Amino acid sequence: MSLFDRLFGASKKPQPDIVFGRYTDAYKSEAQQAAFDRSLEAFERGDRMDAYRDFLLFLKDENVENITWQESGDSLQFEFWQGSRRVTGIANNEKVKVESKVARADDLNVGFLRRLMEYNFNLKFSRFALDPDNTLCIVFDTHIIDGAPHKLLQAMRELAIHADKQDDLLLDEFKMLRPAEERTFGDIPETEKELKYNYLRQEIESAFAEMDKGKPDPNQFPGTYAYMLLALAFRLDYLIRPEGFMMDVLERIHSIYFAKTSQTPQVKVQNIRKEFQKLLDRPKEAHFKEMYRTRSTFGVNPPVNHGTIAGLIEGEMPNMEWPIQQNHDELALAVPQYIAGFALFHYAPPKPVRELLNLFFQITESGFFQSVGFDINFADAEGRLNKPEIVKAIRKIAEQNRDHFPQLKFDVNRLDFASMVLFAKSYILIMKDLNLNKAE
């Protein structure tokens, strides 16, 4: 069942099963938490295999089908997925070993080997290595006496995330490499790829056109355009959910602006524009190759409480006032979209906050969701808002999270439906004031 169906119930026609945003493992069920507690207790008793069985139960996500295992004598063999990478492991009475095959090398290029050495210097638990067949792997192993569940959790997270991130990047940069394993999961329809690619080009070109109008002057107001470009990067990451080169570019865009360098904001904005241009210049086929569904076990983003999100909103929303006063609607809308995108790009916010931010994008980017097949009616082509449908969707989210967050109330009476910009402003400000104290 798609996220849309889980939130809002069945529609008149089936909703497409399209996933948005980065995977998070922050919303563990009570059964998963209990399994981890049992794992810790079993390890302390010396019942290592019992500890590892419960540890795998803790990692298993029933919504994703991410992990499987089987036992043979005193050995526990398992495999799990992180993005496009399959990770395999074995645990017995002597050791735990986990590895993932990243790429095959036809030639041991010096630059490639140097890159692996640099990666290994920054890894805490795992390491890149070459097997006798020149297959590049990332490996972690430990004697069972040191294989406590807490250590395994950190080590396997590090291994899995680096395996998933580096495979596409290394294959793109070093042409002597080829895939270690052919991807057998996650193909999406060509029509979906086409729609996402068209949206990518349309949004980047629209941002460039806004800059080229020169009203206001990008050289005098670089921060205003920085909001627009960063909001675009976060929005593309959430809606298109790219892998490989595009994902790396979007992460680099964020790093460019927030890096502590001597570059002026004007130079940073221009450098960000150059990164977006790389996405426009990249062949369509290369983009299509990096569009596919994935299954994951570990989330990259750290879980945060609502206070972090409220602080983000409070710090950024005042910067929306000037473009509103100057009637620069596109630049004004970028501020709340930046906040929503930043929160989803960097954090795993509390579950109702994540769902409300997803709804925010469904409303402000309603055309995109409709183009990929969602039967929603939050806004028409001219941006006119459908108040009854929006209010209904908000209340549905609150109701579905009431058991865990009994004080959750979204004050829909404070929403301003006069325009998309004013709606976005009111929506995000209401989110800042949510009471997300959990039930005792």
VEXLO-910633 format. One record per residue (C-alpha): residue number from 1; residue in three letters; chain; y, x, z. Coordinates in Angstrom, 3 decimals. Example, Ala and Ser with C-alpha at 12.3 -4.5 7.8 and 13.67 -1.06 7.14 Angstrom:
BEGIN
[site 1 'ALA' 'A' [-4.500 12.300 7.800]]
[site 2 'SER' 'A' [-1.060 13.670 7.140]]
//
This chain:
BEGIN
[site 1 'MET' 'A' [0.000 0.000 0.000]]
[site 2 'SER' 'A' [3.431 1.380 -0.907]]
[site 3 'LEU' 'A' [6.218 2.055 1.593]]
[site 4 'PHE' 'A' [8.134 -0.898 0.118]]
[site 5 'ASP' 'A' [5.273 -3.308 0.739]]
[site 6 'ARG' 'A' [4.720 -2.041 4.272]]
[site 7 'LEU' 'A' [8.365 -2.575 5.106]]
[site 8 'PHE' 'A' [9.182 -5.798 3.332]]
[site 9 'GLY' 'A' [5.900 -7.527 2.649]]
[site 10 'ALA' 'A' [4.379 -8.583 -0.625]]
[site 11 'SER' 'A' [6.659 -9.429 -3.536]]
[site 12 'LYS' 'A' [6.117 -11.857 -6.350]]
[site 13 'LYS' 'A' [4.645 -9.000 -8.358]]
[site 14 'PRO' 'A' [2.882 -5.822 -7.198]]
[site 15 'GLN' 'A' [5.265 -2.996 -6.293]]
[site 16 'PRO' 'A' [4.600 0.445 -7.807]]
[site 17 'ASP' 'A' [2.824 2.925 -5.563]]
[site 18 'ILE' 'A' [5.522 5.611 -5.697]]
[site 19 'VAL' 'A' [6.181 7.910 -2.758]]
[site 20 'PHE' 'A' [9.690 9.077 -1.895]]
[site 21 'GLY' 'A' [10.871 11.956 0.233]]
[site 22 'ARG' 'A' [9.157 14.853 1.871]]
[site 23 'TYR' 'A' [5.909 14.315 3.730]]
[site 24 'THR' 'A' [6.158 14.312 7.508]]
[site 25 'ASP' 'A' [3.444 14.531 10.126]]
[site 26 'ALA' 'A' [5.868 13.603 12.899]]
[site 27 'TYR' 'A' [4.614 10.037 13.326]]
[site 28 'LYS' 'A' [1.253 10.723 14.939]]
[site 29 'SER' 'A' [-0.653 7.705 16.193]]
[site 30 'GLU' 'A' [-1.791 7.320 19.797]]
[site 31 'ALA' 'A' [-5.354 7.988 18.632]]
[site 32 'GLN' 'A' [-4.279 11.265 17.020]]
[site 33 'GLN' 'A' [-2.412 12.378 20.136]]
[site 34 'ALA' 'A' [-5.433 11.535 22.268]]
[site 35 'ALA' 'A' [-7.634 13.599 19.940]]
[site 36 'PHE' 'A' [-5.360 16.636 20.399]]
[site 37 'ASP' 'A' [-5.468 16.242 24.189]]
[site 38 'ARG' 'A' [-9.275 16.117 24.050]]
[site 39 'SER' 'A' [-9.240 19.203 21.842]]
[site 40 'LEU' 'A' [-7.228 21.161 24.414]]
[site 41 'GLU' 'A' [-9.500 20.052 27.242]]
[site 42 'ALA' 'A' [-12.669 20.926 25.325]]
[site 43 'PHE' 'A' [-11.347 24.375 24.438]]
[site 44 'GLU' 'A' [-10.525 25.081 28.091]]
[site 45 'ARG' 'A' [-14.091 24.065 29.054]]
[site 46 'GLY' 'A' [-15.488 26.436 26.450]]
[site 47 'ASP' 'A' [-16.793 23.641 24.197]]
[site 48 'ARG' 'A' [-15.338 25.205 21.067]]
[site 49 'MET' 'A' [-16.970 23.012 18.433]]
[site 50 'ASP' 'A' [-16.002 19.824 20.264]]
[site 51 'ALA' 'A' [-12.469 21.183 20.426]]
[site 52 'TYR' 'A' [-12.357 21.777 16.676]]
[site 53 'ARG' 'A' [-13.797 18.368 15.811]]
[site 54 'ASP' 'A' [-11.059 16.667 17.794]]
[site 55 'PHE' 'A' [-8.477 19.036 16.343]]
[site 56 'LEU' 'A' [-9.418 17.898 12.838]]
[site 57 'LEU' 'A' [-9.192 14.270 13.955]]
[site 58 'PHE' 'A' [-5.667 15.042 15.140]]
[site 59 'LEU' 'A' [-4.768 16.339 11.655]]
[site 60 'LYS' 'A' [-6.333 13.432 9.767]]
[site 61 'ASP' 'A' [-3.779 11.043 8.282]]
[site 62 'GLU' 'A' [-5.441 7.720 7.547]]
[site 63 'ASN' 'A' [-2.717 6.810 5.045]]
[site 64 'VAL' 'A' [-3.146 9.947 2.924]]
[site 65 'GLU' 'A' [-6.857 10.907 3.041]]
[site 66 'ASN' 'A' [-5.819 14.498 3.532]]
[site 67 'ILE' 'A' [-8.765 16.145 5.287]]
[site 68 'THR' 'A' [-12.577 16.090 5.278]]
[site 69 'TRP' 'A' [-15.243 18.087 7.123]]
[site 70 'GLN' 'A' [-18.978 18.430 7.586]]
[site 71 'GLU' 'A' [-21.261 20.164 10.056]]
[site 72 'SER' 'A' [-24.225 22.411 9.381]]
[site 73 'GLY' 'A' [-25.933 23.750 12.469]]
[site 74 'ASP' 'A' [-23.327 25.533 14.582]]
[site 75 'SER' 'A' [-20.831 25.667 11.734]]
[site 76 'LEU' 'A' [-18.007 23.268 10.941]]
[site 77 'GLN' 'A' [-16.716 23.418 7.361]]
[site 78 'PHE' 'A' [-13.523 21.624 6.457]]
[site 79 'GLU' 'A' [-10.952 21.287 3.708]]
[site 80 'PHE' 'A' [-7.516 19.739 3.624]]
[site 81 'TRP' 'A' [-4.616 19.360 1.234]]
[site 82 'GLN' 'A' [-1.049 20.558 1.376]]
[site 83 'GLY' 'A' [0.862 19.400 -1.671]]
[site 84 'SER' 'A' [-1.018 20.697 -4.699]]
[site 85 'ARG' 'A' [-3.044 23.255 -2.721]]
[site 86 'ARG' 'A' [-6.552 22.826 -1.383]]
[site 87 'VAL' 'A' [-7.139 24.707 1.862]]
[site 88 'THR' 'A' [-10.699 25.459 3.038]]
[site 89 'GLY' 'A' [-11.939 26.668 6.368]]
[site 90 'ILE' 'A' [-14.926 27.346 8.554]]
[site 91 'ALA' 'A' [-15.309 27.374 12.325]]
[site 92 'ASN' 'A' [-18.404 28.584 14.162]]
[site 93 'ASN' 'A' [-19.268 30.219 17.474]]
[site 94 'GLU' 'A' [-17.737 33.521 16.383]]
[site 95 'LYS' 'A' [-14.565 32.889 14.393]]
[site 96 'VAL' 'A' [-12.270 30.499 12.578]]
[site 97 'LYS' 'A' [-11.275 31.395 9.020]]
[site 98 'VAL' 'A' [-8.939 29.435 6.740]]
[site 99 'GLU' 'A' [-7.837 30.271 3.211]]
[site 100 'SER' 'A' [-6.247 28.831 0.097]]
[site 101 'LYS' 'A' [-6.503 30.197 -3.433]]
[site 102 'VAL' 'A' [-3.022 30.446 -4.927]]
[site 103 'ALA' 'A' [-3.376 32.133 -8.355]]
[site 104 'ARG' 'A' [-5.515 34.472 -10.462]]
[site 105 'ALA' 'A' [-4.078 37.787 -11.627]]
[site 106 'ASP' 'A' [-4.951 39.123 -15.071]]
[site 107 'ASP' 'A' [-2.941 42.269 -14.361]]
[site 108 'LEU' 'A' [-1.827 43.778 -11.039]]
[site 109 'ASN' 'A' [1.856 44.055 -11.846]]
[site 110 'VAL' 'A' [3.864 46.273 -9.460]]
[site 111 'GLY' 'A' [6.616 43.681 -9.048]]
[site 112 'PHE' 'A' [4.056 41.022 -8.174]]
[site 113 'LEU' 'A' [2.365 43.241 -5.569]]
[site 114 'ARG' 'A' [5.726 44.180 -4.056]]
[site 115 'ARG' 'A' [6.566 40.494 -3.723]]
[site 116 'LEU' 'A' [3.340 39.882 -1.810]]
[site 117 'MET' 'A' [4.145 42.723 0.582]]
[site 118 'GLU' 'A' [7.545 41.173 1.248]]
[site 119 'TYR' 'A' [5.939 37.805 1.927]]
[site 120 'ASN' 'A' [3.436 39.313 4.341]]
[site 121 'PHE' 'A' [6.208 40.982 6.320]]
[site 122 'ASN' 'A' [7.648 37.537 7.140]]
[site 123 'LEU' 'A' [4.361 35.785 7.977]]
[site 124 'LYS' 'A' [3.324 35.511 11.631]]
[site 125 'PHE' 'A' [-0.303 34.386 11.444]]
[site 126 'SER' 'A' [-1.538 34.488 7.851]]
[site 127 'ARG' 'A' [-1.372 37.009 5.006]]
[site 128 'PHE' 'A' [-1.558 37.130 1.236]]
[site 129 'ALA' 'A' [-4.560 39.052 -0.056]]
[site 130 'LEU' 'A' [-6.519 39.698 -3.243]]
[site 131 'ASP' 'A' [-10.245 39.024 -3.418]]
[site 132 'PRO' 'A' [-12.612 41.154 -5.552]]
[site 133 'ASP' 'A' [-11.932 38.898 -8.580]]
[site 134 'ASN' 'A' [-8.159 39.478 -8.304]]
[site 135 'THR' 'A' [-7.612 35.967 -7.026]]
[site 136 'LEU' 'A' [-4.507 35.756 -4.866]]
[site 137 'CYS' 'A' [-5.310 33.984 -1.588]]
[site 138 'ILE' 'A' [-3.471 33.324 1.620]]
[site 139 'VAL' 'A' [-5.785 33.876 4.594]]
[site 140 'PHE' 'A' [-5.865 33.371 8.344]]
[site 141 'ASP' 'A' [-8.733 34.280 10.654]]
[site 142 'THR' 'A' [-9.186 34.715 14.372]]
[site 143 'HIS' 'A' [-11.982 35.333 16.858]]
[site 144 'ILE' 'A' [-12.985 32.115 18.540]]
[site 145 'ILE' 'A' [-11.823 33.311 21.956]]
[site 146 'ASP' 'A' [-8.257 33.390 20.553]]
[site 147 'GLY' 'A' [-8.631 30.224 18.494]]
[site 148 'ALA' 'A' [-6.878 27.772 20.794]]
[site 149 'PRO' 'A' [-5.757 24.494 19.176]]
[site 150 'HIS' 'A' [-2.063 25.329 19.616]]
[site 151 'LYS' 'A' [-2.522 28.612 17.763]]
[site 152 'LEU' 'A' [-4.572 26.990 15.004]]
[site 153 'LEU' 'A' [-1.893 24.342 14.542]]
[site 154 'GLN' 'A' [0.852 26.927 14.003]]
[site 155 'ALA' 'A' [-1.297 29.227 11.856]]
[site 156 'MET' 'A' [-2.657 26.517 9.595]]
[site 157 'ARG' 'A' [0.808 25.009 9.187]]
[site 158 'GLU' 'A' [2.215 28.364 8.101]]
[site 159 'LEU' 'A' [-0.652 29.064 5.709]]
[site 160 'ALA' 'A' [-0.620 25.628 4.116]]
[site 161 'ILE' 'A' [3.144 25.406 3.602]]
[site 162 'HIS' 'A' [3.392 28.883 2.053]]
[site 163 'ALA' 'A' [0.389 28.268 -0.189]]
[site 164 'ASP' 'A' [1.908 25.061 -1.512]]
[site 165 'LYS' 'A' [5.382 26.479 -2.035]]
[site 166 'GLN' 'A' [4.460 29.782 -3.628]]
[site 167 'ASP' 'A' [1.880 28.734 -6.203]]
[site 168 'ASP' 'A' [4.300 27.142 -8.672]]
[site 169 'LEU' 'A' [7.025 29.731 -8.017]]
[site 170 'LEU' 'A' [4.741 32.722 -8.583]]
[site 171 'LEU' 'A' [3.189 31.189 -11.696]]
[site 172 'ASP' 'A' [6.646 30.503 -13.107]]
[site 173 'GLU' 'A' [7.960 34.020 -12.414]]
[site 174 'PHE' 'A' [4.932 36.224 -13.169]]
[site 175 'LYS' 'A' [3.346 35.414 -16.501]]
[site 176 'MET' 'A' [0.220 37.479 -15.804]]
[site 177 'LEU' 'A' [-0.786 34.863 -13.239]]
[site 178 'ARG' 'A' [-2.700 31.701 -13.961]]
[site 179 'PRO' 'A' [-3.764 28.805 -11.740]]
[site 180 'ALA' 'A' [-6.573 29.601 -9.337]]
[site 181 'GLU' 'A' [-7.814 26.019 -9.478]]
[site 182 'GLU' 'A' [-6.993 23.229 -11.859]]
[site 183 'ARG' 'A' [-5.214 20.320 -10.225]]
[site 184 'THR' 'A' [-7.480 17.261 -10.228]]
[site 185 'PHE' 'A' [-5.316 14.876 -8.228]]
[site 186 'GLY' 'A' [-1.885 13.358 -8.510]]
[site 187 'ASP' 'A' [-1.217 12.695 -12.192]]
[site 188 'ILE' 'A' [1.535 10.129 -12.675]]
[site 189 'PRO' 'A' [2.257 8.044 -15.788]]
[site 190 'GLU' 'A' [4.336 9.601 -18.550]]
[site 191 'THR' 'A' [6.705 6.628 -18.368]]
[site 192 'GLU' 'A' [7.460 7.406 -14.717]]
[site 193 'LYS' 'A' [8.106 11.046 -15.583]]
[site 194 'GLU' 'A' [10.428 10.014 -18.398]]
[site 195 'LEU' 'A' [12.416 7.693 -16.155]]
[site 196 'LYS' 'A' [12.765 10.326 -13.455]]
[site 197 'TYR' 'A' [13.775 12.966 -15.987]]
[site 198 'ASN' 'A' [16.387 10.656 -17.502]]
[site 199 'TYR' 'A' [17.753 9.908 -14.044]]
[site 200 'LEU' 'A' [17.930 13.636 -13.305]]
[site 201 'ARG' 'A' [19.972 14.358 -16.419]]
[site 202 'GLN' 'A' [22.153 11.276 -16.038]]
[site 203 'GLU' 'A' [23.105 12.061 -12.433]]
[site 204 'ILE' 'A' [23.843 15.750 -13.042]]
[site 205 'GLU' 'A' [25.901 15.025 -16.159]]
[site 206 'SER' 'A' [27.785 12.294 -14.303]]
[site 207 'ALA' 'A' [28.638 14.753 -11.502]]
[site 208 'PHE' 'A' [29.838 17.327 -14.028]]
[site 209 'ALA' 'A' [32.004 14.687 -15.720]]
[site 210 'GLU' 'A' [33.549 13.796 -12.352]]
[site 211 'MET' 'A' [34.429 17.457 -11.799]]
[site 212 'ASP' 'A' [35.788 17.906 -15.308]]
[site 213 'LYS' 'A' [38.220 14.993 -14.883]]
[site 214 'GLY' 'A' [40.079 17.224 -12.460]]
[site 215 'LYS' 'A' [41.306 14.320 -10.342]]
[site 216 'PRO' 'A' [41.452 15.600 -7.687]]
[site 217 'ASP' 'A' [41.583 19.248 -8.702]]
[site 218 'PRO' 'A' [38.286 20.986 -7.753]]
[site 219 'ASN' 'A' [40.207 24.170 -7.025]]
[site 220 'GLN' 'A' [42.413 22.406 -4.477]]
[site 221 'PHE' 'A' [39.711 20.162 -2.982]]
[site 222 'PRO' 'A' [36.425 22.095 -3.261]]
[site 223 'GLY' 'A' [35.000 20.520 -0.111]]
[site 224 'THR' 'A' [35.220 17.051 -1.622]]
[site 225 'TYR' 'A' [33.186 18.143 -4.636]]
[site 226 'ALA' 'A' [30.784 20.045 -2.400]]
[site 227 'TYR' 'A' [29.859 16.721 -0.779]]
[site 228 'MET' 'A' [29.220 15.230 -4.200]]
[site 229 'LEU' 'A' [27.008 18.101 -5.389]]
[site 230 'LEU' 'A' [25.076 18.491 -2.151]]
[site 231 'ALA' 'A' [24.546 14.721 -1.926]]
[site 232 'LEU' 'A' [23.204 14.864 -5.485]]
[site 233 'ALA' 'A' [20.766 17.660 -4.604]]
[site 234 'PHE' 'A' [19.440 15.797 -1.569]]
[site 235 'ARG' 'A' [19.212 12.526 -3.522]]
[site 236 'LEU' 'A' [17.234 14.113 -6.346]]
[site 237 'ASP' 'A' [14.899 15.735 -3.847]]
[site 238 'TYR' 'A' [14.248 12.386 -2.157]]
[site 239 'LEU' 'A' [13.911 10.161 -5.214]]
[site 240 'ILE' 'A' [12.191 12.459 -7.717]]
[site 241 'ARG' 'A' [10.155 14.414 -5.144]]
[site 242 'PRO' 'A' [9.895 17.516 -7.330]]
[site 243 'GLU' 'A' [7.578 20.485 -7.021]]
[site 244 'GLY' 'A' [7.935 24.117 -8.069]]
[site 245 'PHE' 'A' [11.057 25.300 -9.869]]
[site 246 'MET' 'A' [13.176 22.194 -9.378]]
[site 247 'MET' 'A' [12.394 22.013 -5.667]]
[site 248 'ASP' 'A' [13.328 25.684 -5.324]]
[site 249 'VAL' 'A' [16.640 25.121 -7.149]]
[site 250 'LEU' 'A' [17.558 22.207 -4.903]]
[site 251 'GLU' 'A' [16.806 24.272 -1.801]]
[site 252 'ARG' 'A' [18.832 27.165 -3.205]]
[site 253 'ILE' 'A' [21.807 24.843 -3.801]]
[site 254 'HIS' 'A' [21.895 24.042 -0.103]]
[site 255 'SER' 'A' [21.589 27.734 0.794]]
[site 256 'ILE' 'A' [24.454 28.719 -1.516]]
[site 257 'TYR' 'A' [26.992 26.483 0.164]]
[site 258 'PHE' 'A' [25.998 27.122 3.766]]
[site 259 'ALA' 'A' [25.388 30.866 3.465]]
[site 260 'LYS' 'A' [27.746 32.945 5.610]]
[site 261 'THR' 'A' [29.272 35.082 2.870]]
[site 262 'SER' 'A' [32.744 36.131 1.766]]
[site 263 'GLN' 'A' [32.643 33.707 -1.158]]
[site 264 'THR' 'A' [35.346 31.046 -1.196]]
[site 265 'PRO' 'A' [34.375 27.344 -1.255]]
[site 266 'GLN' 'A' [35.648 27.214 -4.861]]
[site 267 'VAL' 'A' [33.220 29.975 -5.913]]
[site 268 'LYS' 'A' [30.346 28.345 -4.044]]
[site 269 'VAL' 'A' [30.959 25.033 -5.813]]
[site 270 'GLN' 'A' [30.920 26.771 -9.188]]
[site 271 'ASN' 'A' [27.700 28.620 -8.290]]
[site 272 'ILE' 'A' [26.103 25.327 -7.296]]
[site 273 'ARG' 'A' [27.124 23.873 -10.641]]
[site 274 'LYS' 'A' [25.361 26.788 -12.367]]
[site 275 'GLU' 'A' [22.163 25.967 -10.490]]
[site 276 'PHE' 'A' [22.316 22.354 -11.644]]
[site 277 'GLN' 'A' [22.894 23.611 -15.183]]
[site 278 'LYS' 'A' [19.559 25.446 -14.953]]
[site 279 'LEU' 'A' [17.872 22.082 -14.451]]
[site 280 'LEU' 'A' [19.633 20.668 -17.519]]
[site 281 'ASP' 'A' [18.661 23.720 -19.580]]
[site 282 'ARG' 'A' [15.014 23.615 -18.500]]
[site 283 'PRO' 'A' [12.727 22.058 -21.145]]
[site 284 'LYS' 'A' [11.604 18.509 -20.512]]
[site 285 'GLU' 'A' [7.955 19.620 -20.664]]
[site 286 'ALA' 'A' [8.540 22.097 -17.825]]
[site 287 'HIS' 'A' [9.986 19.327 -15.648]]
[site 288 'PHE' 'A' [7.090 17.012 -16.513]]
[site 289 'LYS' 'A' [4.594 19.707 -15.481]]
[site 290 'GLU' 'A' [6.082 19.725 -11.976]]
[site 291 'MET' 'A' [6.044 15.948 -11.504]]
[site 292 'TYR' 'A' [2.861 14.813 -9.785]]
[site 293 'ARG' 'A' [1.662 13.123 -6.621]]
[site 294 'THR' 'A' [0.525 15.225 -3.699]]
[site 295 'ARG' 'A' [-1.379 14.878 -0.447]]
[site 296 'SER' 'A' [-0.240 16.841 2.574]]
[site 297 'THR' 'A' [-1.320 17.590 6.112]]
[site 298 'PHE' 'A' [1.741 19.320 7.548]]
[site 299 'GLY' 'A' [5.360 18.317 7.317]]
[site 300 'VAL' 'A' [8.005 20.955 6.690]]
[site 301 'ASN' 'A' [10.824 19.211 8.552]]
[site 302 'PRO' 'A' [11.052 19.281 12.358]]
[site 303 'PRO' 'A' [11.084 15.968 14.243]]
[site 304 'VAL' 'A' [14.426 15.147 15.871]]
[site 305 'ASN' 'A' [15.686 12.412 18.141]]
[site 306 'HIS' 'A' [18.338 9.931 17.106]]
[site 307 'GLY' 'A' [21.009 11.903 18.918]]
[site 308 'THR' 'A' [20.772 14.565 16.216]]
[site 309 'ILE' 'A' [21.278 11.982 13.476]]
[site 310 'ALA' 'A' [24.127 10.311 15.373]]
[site 311 'GLY' 'A' [25.830 13.697 15.782]]
[site 312 'LEU' 'A' [25.498 14.357 12.047]]
[site 313 'ILE' 'A' [27.101 10.995 11.260]]
[site 314 'GLU' 'A' [29.913 11.471 13.751]]
[site 315 'GLY' 'A' [30.726 14.923 12.409]]
[site 316 'GLU' 'A' [30.708 14.065 8.697]]
[site 317 'MET' 'A' [31.958 10.495 8.308]]
[site 318 'PRO' 'A' [35.677 11.287 8.925]]
[site 319 'ASN' 'A' [35.603 13.249 5.659]]
[site 320 'MET' 'A' [35.126 9.958 3.803]]
[site 321 'GLU' 'A' [38.600 8.673 4.670]]
[site 322 'TRP' 'A' [40.694 10.747 2.275]]
[site 323 'PRO' 'A' [38.755 9.921 -0.936]]
[site 324 'ILE' 'A' [38.760 6.228 0.066]]
[site 325 'GLN' 'A' [42.525 6.267 0.522]]
[site 326 'GLN' 'A' [42.947 7.989 -2.856]]
[site 327 'ASN' 'A' [40.615 5.492 -4.606]]
[site 328 'HIS' 'A' [38.086 8.185 -5.554]]
[site 329 'ASP' 'A' [35.096 5.912 -5.043]]
[site 330 'GLU' 'A' [32.437 8.291 -6.408]]
[site 331 'LEU' 'A' [33.595 11.087 -4.130]]
[site 332 'ALA' 'A' [33.861 8.726 -1.159]]
[site 333 'LEU' 'A' [30.333 7.375 -1.655]]
[site 334 'ALA' 'A' [29.039 10.958 -1.727]]
[site 335 'VAL' 'A' [29.770 11.410 1.998]]
[site 336 'PRO' 'A' [27.369 8.754 3.390]]
[site 337 'GLN' 'A' [24.847 9.666 0.699]]
[site 338 'TYR' 'A' [25.142 13.286 1.801]]
[site 339 'ILE' 'A' [24.479 12.252 5.407]]
[site 340 'ALA' 'A' [21.428 10.174 4.471]]
[site 341 'GLY' 'A' [20.101 12.875 2.147]]
[site 342 'PHE' 'A' [20.743 15.700 4.613]]
[site 343 'ALA' 'A' [18.878 13.860 7.370]]
[site 344 'LEU' 'A' [15.821 13.278 5.139]]
[site 345 'PHE' 'A' [15.949 16.776 3.600]]
[site 346 'HIS' 'A' [16.123 18.684 6.886]]
[site 347 'TYR' 'A' [14.615 16.458 9.565]]
[site 348 'ALA' 'A' [11.873 14.023 10.430]]
[site 349 'PRO' 'A' [14.045 11.361 12.115]]
[site 350 'PRO' 'A' [12.580 8.569 14.254]]
[site 351 'LYS' 'A' [10.504 6.174 12.156]]
[site 352 'PRO' 'A' [12.975 3.233 12.054]]
[site 353 'VAL' 'A' [15.789 5.619 11.106]]
[site 354 'ARG' 'A' [13.735 7.000 8.218]]
[site 355 'GLU' 'A' [12.994 3.457 7.047]]
[site 356 'LEU' 'A' [16.653 2.427 7.285]]
[site 357 'LEU' 'A' [17.705 5.511 5.318]]
[site 358 'ASN' 'A' [15.121 4.688 2.670]]
[site 359 'LEU' 'A' [16.597 1.182 2.476]]
[site 360 'PHE' 'A' [20.069 2.733 2.189]]
[site 361 'PHE' 'A' [18.963 4.532 -0.976]]
[site 362 'GLN' 'A' [17.251 1.424 -2.300]]
[site 363 'ILE' 'A' [20.600 -0.356 -2.021]]
[site 364 'THR' 'A' [22.967 2.381 -3.238]]
[site 365 'GLU' 'A' [20.559 3.521 -5.991]]
[site 366 'SER' 'A' [19.173 0.099 -6.753]]
[site 367 'GLY' 'A' [19.209 0.739 -10.506]]
[site 368 'PHE' 'A' [16.860 3.699 -10.183]]
[site 369 'PHE' 'A' [14.360 1.775 -8.062]]
[site 370 'GLN' 'A' [14.422 -1.131 -10.489]]
[site 371 'SER' 'A' [13.937 1.211 -13.461]]
[site 372 'VAL' 'A' [10.706 2.623 -12.005]]
[site 373 'GLY' 'A' [9.352 -0.871 -11.408]]
[site 374 'PHE' 'A' [10.443 -2.061 -7.962]]
[site 375 'ASP' 'A' [11.094 -5.772 -7.746]]
[site 376 'ILE' 'A' [14.198 -5.613 -5.558]]
[site 377 'ASN' 'A' [17.461 -7.485 -5.710]]
[site 378 'PHE' 'A' [19.854 -5.619 -3.417]]
[site 379 'ALA' 'A' [22.566 -4.963 -6.014]]
[site 380 'ASP' 'A' [23.205 -5.842 -9.652]]
[site 381 'ALA' 'A' [24.213 -3.546 -12.496]]
[site 382 'GLU' 'A' [27.911 -3.846 -11.567]]
[site 383 'GLY' 'A' [27.209 -2.887 -7.959]]
[site 384 'ARG' 'A' [27.691 -6.369 -6.517]]
[site 385 'LEU' 'A' [25.670 -6.619 -3.316]]
[site 386 'ASN' 'A' [23.147 -9.317 -2.429]]
[site 387 'LYS' 'A' [23.965 -9.953 1.225]]
[site 388 'PRO' 'A' [21.047 -12.294 2.115]]
[site 389 'GLU' 'A' [18.416 -9.910 0.725]]
[site 390 'ILE' 'A' [19.952 -6.866 2.409]]
[site 391 'VAL' 'A' [20.229 -8.574 5.795]]
[site 392 'LYS' 'A' [16.647 -9.801 5.492]]
[site 393 'ALA' 'A' [15.369 -6.285 4.750]]
[site 394 'ILE' 'A' [17.267 -4.758 7.675]]
[site 395 'ARG' 'A' [15.945 -7.349 10.112]]
[site 396 'LYS' 'A' [12.419 -6.802 8.836]]
[site 397 'ILE' 'A' [12.625 -3.095 9.693]]
[site 398 'ALA' 'A' [13.944 -3.864 13.174]]
[site 399 'GLU' 'A' [11.193 -6.405 13.818]]
[site 400 'GLN' 'A' [8.413 -4.067 12.676]]
[site 401 'ASN' 'A' [9.594 -1.334 15.037]]
[site 402 'ARG' 'A' [10.375 -3.550 18.035]]
[site 403 'ASP' 'A' [7.199 -2.731 19.976]]
[site 404 'HIS' 'A' [8.045 0.977 20.172]]
[site 405 'PHE' 'A' [11.855 0.592 20.190]]
[site 406 'PRO' 'A' [12.602 -2.651 22.103]]
[site 407 'GLN' 'A' [16.385 -2.020 22.163]]
[site 408 'LEU' 'A' [16.656 -1.526 18.393]]
[site 409 'LYS' 'A' [19.342 -3.849 17.040]]
[site 410 'PHE' 'A' [21.172 -3.303 13.757]]
[site 411 'ASP' 'A' [24.438 -5.261 13.957]]
[site 412 'VAL' 'A' [24.523 -6.796 10.472]]
[site 413 'ASN' 'A' [27.771 -8.580 11.339]]
[site 414 'ARG' 'A' [29.561 -5.220 11.061]]
[site 415 'LEU' 'A' [28.454 -4.685 7.439]]
[site 416 'ASP' 'A' [31.253 -4.733 4.860]]
[site 417 'PHE' 'A' [30.074 -6.221 1.555]]
[site 418 'ALA' 'A' [33.454 -5.942 -0.212]]
[site 419 'SER' 'A' [32.316 -2.929 -2.251]]
[site 420 'MET' 'A' [29.484 -0.414 -2.414]]
[site 421 'VAL' 'A' [31.676 2.290 -0.870]]
[site 422 'LEU' 'A' [32.740 0.164 2.093]]
[site 423 'PHE' 'A' [29.196 -1.102 2.534]]
[site 424 'ALA' 'A' [27.829 2.451 2.641]]
[site 425 'LYS' 'A' [30.472 3.429 5.180]]
[site 426 'SER' 'A' [29.726 0.483 7.474]]
[site 427 'TYR' 'A' [25.929 0.892 7.130]]
[site 428 'ILE' 'A' [25.928 4.534 8.195]]
[site 429 'LEU' 'A' [28.371 3.928 11.060]]
[site 430 'ILE' 'A' [26.168 1.133 12.390]]
[site 431 'MET' 'A' [23.194 3.506 12.282]]
[site 432 'LYS' 'A' [25.078 5.938 14.516]]
[site 433 'ASP' 'A' [25.171 3.348 17.303]]
[site 434 'LEU' 'A' [21.503 2.347 17.262]]
[site 435 'ASN' 'A' [19.675 2.318 20.586]]
[site 436 'LEU' 'A' [16.330 4.027 20.002]]
[site 437 'ASN' 'A' [15.102 4.284 23.596]]
[site 438 'LYS' 'A' [11.352 3.936 23.495]]
[site 439 'ALA' 'A' [9.310 1.395 25.401]]
[site 440 'GLU' 'A' [8.020 2.708 28.718]]
//
